[in-house]
Amino acid sequence: MNNKTVIGIACAIALSGAAMADEGASIYDRIWDSATLVKDSTGPIEKVAFVGRLQGDAYSFGGKVTHNEDLVWRRLRLGFKASLIQNLLIHVEGDFNLNETEDWDEFSNRITDTYVGWAPSKQTKFKFGKQSAGFTLDGATSSKKLLVPERSIVAGNLWFGTEYFTGAAVYGDVENISYKVGGFSSSGEAGFGHFDSGYFALLSAGTKVGEDGSLRLDYVYNDTDYDSKYGYGTKKLDHVLALVYKQKLGEKFGIWADVAGGFGNSDQGMSDLFGVDIMPYYDISDTLQLVLQYAGVTSLDSEVDVSMSRYAYRNVGKEKVETAHNLLLGFNWYLYGHKLKWQNAVEYNHGKNLDDSGNDYNGYGLTSAVRISW
């Protein structure tokens, strides 16, 4: 166990242990409020906050032949966010590796949110720089606020998992309508991306459904140069469409769902994909939650172009399948909302025609995850 792993464990224990040391919720507020370094409503710098997230997984996944288990740090993000006068925002954040690294180059993964924002009104907001390009249900949901430990296989196959791209976006809310329009470099570089790798455009529009629901349509046009020397962070899909639905059903029940499809780039040998994700949940109390999720993705051309869920995919040596199904039962304990939570999930994975061999994959997995963000 190296020093960086020890640092990560110490941070997790310090935050969660200190929070649980007091019977009242106010201790949480004091801990998280300490991340605000400057708060001055009269000066040019109105607020400066230390931001980040620490996420760790313990998992065990197995099939008939293979088995894979480990304890890993999924994410360490650290940075600062500053609110300035004239509704300006500066956000600088990086992603770091706590898993068995020996030097700085291995410890420092990439920059993530590193942009300048301007919000002249609620109806019109801008971001310039490297930022999250979210679409599909889970792809547009921060890893801090997922209801299950990992994003679904729909996002895994149709969203661009690099997530952070260099570009510009305008977004906002006009009465009951939300919108986002953005253009981004396709580059998957650790720093700011070059447009020599091509670009993609993101268009999104949504509306409220009832008192506690929303319906959103995402569209991506992707024109990536897959031979660029700068590499690429997109999928080999020319177009992606996703219909995303969220609804609260009374005080206890709710559902998140999406239907998504992607048109494969034929020059890259990629087939068309179609996926469905349905995730009902039940709030046992203010802090305890049950989640049931089914997700399925298939190649419409019967090709082995589909990835299974994160740890099942690793369990088969990152081989792909023709069709993937994932059924998950999750249990969440929110100690301080999404800022401090313990997530557990047991899942079943099925993959049809593994690596074009005619063999199918059937396996079960268990994940226990700690999620801390500030």
Protein Blocks (a to p, Z undefined) as FASTA:
>chain_A
ZZklmmmmmmmmmmmmmmmmpfbfklmmmmmmmmpmbdcfkbmblbdcdddddddddddd
ddfkbccdddddfbdcdddddddehhiacdddddddfehpabfklmmmbdcddcddddfb
fkbccdedjddddedjklmpcfklccbfbdcfklmmmmcfklpacdddddddehjaccdd
ddddfbfcfbdcdfklopcddddddddehjlbccddddddddddfkbfnbpabdcdfbdc
dddddddehjkbccddddddddddfknopacdddddddddddfblmbccdddddddddfk
lpafbccdfklmmmnoopacfbdcdddddddddfkljkbccdddddddddehihhlopac
ddddddddddddZZ
